Amino acid sequence: MRKSIATVSVSGTLTEKLAAIAAAGFDGVEIFENDLLACPLPPEQIRDRAADLGLTIDLYQPFRDFESVPADLLARNLRRAEHKFRLMERLGADLLLVCSNVSPTVVGGDELAAGQLRLLAERAAERGIRIAYEALAWGRHVNEYLHAWRIARLADHPNLGLCLDSFHILSRGSDPIGIEAIPGEKIFFLQLADAPLLAMDVLQWSRHYRCFPGQGNFDVSGLVSHVLNAGYAGPLSLEVFNDHFRQADTRRTARDGMRSLIALEDTLKGAGRAHPVVPSGFAFAELADGDPAEGRRISEVLAGLGFLRTGTHPTKPVELWQQGGARLLLNATGGDPALVAIGLDSADPGGAVKHAESLLSPVLPRERAPEEARLDAVAAPDGTEIFFCDGSWLSDFEPDRQVPGEITGIDHVALTQPWHYFDEGELFYRSVLGLRPQGSLELPDPYGLLRSKAMASPGGAVRMVLNIAQVGPGDIPRQHVALACDDLMAVARRLRAEHPGLLLPIPANYYDDLEARHEVDPELRHLGVLYDKDERGGEFLHLYTVTVGRVFFEIVQRIGGYEGYGAANAPIRLAVQHSGGN
Amino acid sequence: MRKSIATVSVSGTLTEKLAAIAAAGFDGVEIFENDLLACPLPPEQIRDRAADLGLTIDLYQPFRDFESVPADLLARNLRRAEHKFRLMERLGADLLLVCSNVSPTVVGGDELAAGQLRLLAERAAERGIRIAYEALAWGRHVNEYLHAWRIARLADHPNLGLCLDSFHILSRGSDPIGIEAIPGEKIFFLQLADAPLLAMDVLQWSRHYRCFPGQGNFDVSGLVSHVLNAGYAGPLSLEVFNDHFRQADTRRTARDGMRSLIALEDTLKGAGRAHPVVPSGFAFAELADGDPAEGRRISEVLAGLGFLRTGTHPTKPVELWQQGGARLLLNATGGDPALVAIGLDSADPGGAVKHAESLLSPVLPRERAPEEARLDAVAAPDGTEIFFCDGSWLSDFEPDRQVPGEITGIDHVALTQPWHYFDEGELFYRSVLGLRPQGSLELPDPYGLLRSKAMASPGGAVRMVLNIAQVGPGDIPRQHVALACDDLMAVARRLRAEHPGLLLPIPANYYDDLEARHEVDPELRHLGVLYDKDERGGEFLHLYTVTVGRVFFEIVQRIGGYEGYGAANAPIRLAVQHSGGN
């Protein structure tokens, strides 16, 4: 299907927007009026610019507060429309979006609205222009798409049809199945936006919190399938108002929008396209280790946690450290200690990379010697390298043994997402890896709020937590690898005895409160182990190491089907980390 | 009255918070539980720390979901309470805030709630602790303060009283006059917060958008006067949850909170304290002019606008430029061209500075020679120096003439407020200068949203626009001085003919739209003049100069009682400025 996007969805000036939209591979654009008004180019040159970029101008928008008005105002509104028709001729646009009237002075009655819209359509027809009438969710009288359709049917003019917008329909909780009652040729245009579920005024929700399909909570693809069933053959067009997108990089946002439409098409086409090759587990996590001259190294922490170095890469400065099913690569290529890559077990690494590439993820070039294992990798929007592994990679390191130990594997990794690009990260991990969102949280931090979203593969073999980088004095955006074990108290006892300096200290006040809320083992306090209990009785024991560079480790034990991440305790950790507990 | 603040209101760790709160001059604190839990100090040391800083611990909070529960849960809740009572003994706190239950499992009935709260009060009494019961605006059964009072009256225990919170009362639209029906000695505590009027879920509104009294739209001082009429004699205590405050400087926020309580007391005491000496006009605006070696200077723009240099300061590198009633000082002390100070005509400069100082504004030291005029000045939170002038300052410059011209005076100045400190700026200009908020707006900018608030003295002789600095690639936080005139078209004609390079170019597309909306003089387009019309028929003509450093000028003409600032045209200006139109 043709793909389009409204210029208001991305940041920048109109010419910057057009270039970014074309570069992302869109077929067309909706020209948003304010972008045009502020542009120094005359409409003819904007038309030429779009054509040179291979973009069609699919819609001009919005034309507001036209219908259901008294006669004197109608005359003024028609005059206003004639100006816009002339502009559209210069621009080479033949479809005008008319939003349902929101003015408090509007006069009621479907007959009046239909008559005035018919008049508008007649004037438009003289110039070969068509009118797409849209029910705004906060329209004064008309705010449901089926009401807009009743009026358009009454008006009964070939140049008058509907614009459907997923936000306006789904934000009101309207059932989109009614769309199938509308003849496809009367649906002149389809605008798509998703949104998180928020309890707020719908106008503010729409103006600030829309996002691309797949980034929010609406069933946008379900709505699109009803529109296709109705016989709609026009473009899928993104129209998003989002405070973060407004400040984000123009090209990056445009590419993210294109990714959302490709993922939406994947969902619609079902088996027709490659679906995500869902990873079956963590193959490894790769950490850049710091300069040995500068303070503590990750390798010291790993050794303390019971990991052993079991192999070295034949040609790169990379070591394999193992314990139980947990495999960590330490990369000594320099830079601050940080989590740089994640390896995922995949039944079809080649297919996984191909799928990621179809979703506009950059495939990473891998320089390798002929005898080395093939590694397929793409870059996530947060910069993390994602490797798809079939197991052969281990042969590079020729590990000579298994390392039994307390740690059984990697439970989850927590990645810091760049500010303004949280939604992009979620869409990537959702569409490329097939992870499912588990919930999102805002956690108090001494210098702000930490936004956090958890995602997991079906079954939970791969879990990731995406955190938004905080801002604050002396702040470090931290990442961590959480390691699973079967007996956290035993791990804690050993670490407390042998490596007490590796553990993040937990304040006694935390345990006073914990003991007020739950009947817990007093040894938790002694060992500095944190505790959480979910509503179904599942329990979570966990502890943290100190931070090295940007990285720390968590050790966790899940009991009785606990599915969370100890979020209730995260503010304690954040405060201790900020207080210099490291 | 004693002044207190909840530790949650400011950023940082608990010990940082206590130090900042004491430094701002508060008498006491409410200890917010999460701050204590994350603190490495035991309660005894927190008590000592507060005492050393001269702070009393006025309240411990919150204790949640206690009342209206089944018997088994009551036993667990009482056990939980006993833990908190022991903690409070160690902390030296004798007042516990109990919020009305929000759990979906709560059991209804005032008798049950009263009986359980009485039991809690009895247990508390054994340890000399009192319970302040608060109706949360989103409490499951109890969410109105008079309902909480009915239950407390039923419970009838001397250790059980109420906590009143202005947010919970005013956010629901409850009439605070009912407070006068509550005996003052049963109001154990008073928490104050203001908030902007927002159409959103009350819980989200409360958790993210509260602000200090005088920064929002609630009549907080009206509520306080009812509480005082009821006979309340406890502290005024701020309790604010605000996303910006969470990220702002701890000491600065604490000082801002103290300013809000002092201003609130001023309002309550009426004539008992100095009221703002409201300025009667702009005496001058002072601009730092750039280095003559680097590009265009402000003096060139002023000369083009018809200003004349009429004087030079005897001892400082400062020139006076005049036209009509507009006086601008150009300061050649170096740095980028910027608006650095505003002089305000004041009937009592000494009193104005004393009032500003009572509101914690730093008074600026002025080095001057004995024969020079006295200048009283304070620093605004945004760094602008505010001078209070009685007219004698002009004698320093010995201006030898009046400069008749097209410009009649300064209409308004637009100042950029630092990110996270928008509310602080509003409170300063409101409480120190007596300006009144006129409205706030969010305007689209090519790289974000510009938040803008207009304020004016009664009568409009002094008008200011506060803008939040945007972020974005290559962004400059701009300031401007708007100059008034009686015939903007004449000014525009002269400038277009004589100095076309000084004018910000306005796109032709703007005029196509303007002519679609209004029947306007076609000369507007030719001259690049912008136009706005308000709902009452008032009209506004304006134009902009190019930017020098951080500063540009606007020239405006108000017709027919127009009170706005041409906000509808600001996005056009912002886009042209971003596009390099300068």
Interface residues (C-beta under 8 A of the other chain):
Chain A: S11 G12 T13 E33 N34 L36 L37 A38 C39 P40 P42 P43 R79 R80 H83 K84 L87 L198 A199 M200 D201 L203 Q204 D243 R246 Q247 P444 D445 P446 Y447 G448 L449 V471 G472 P505 P507 A508 N509 Y510 D512 D513 E515 A516 R517 P571 I572 L574 A575 V576 H578 S579 G581
Chain B: S11 G12 T13 E33 N34 L36 L37 A38 C39 P40 P42 P43 R79 R80 H83 K84 L87 L198 A199 M200 D201 L203 Q204 D243 R246 Q247 P444 D445 P446 Y447 G448 L449 V471 G472 P505 P507 A508 N509 Y510 D512 D513 E515 A516 R517 P571 I572 L574 A575 V576 H578 S579 G581
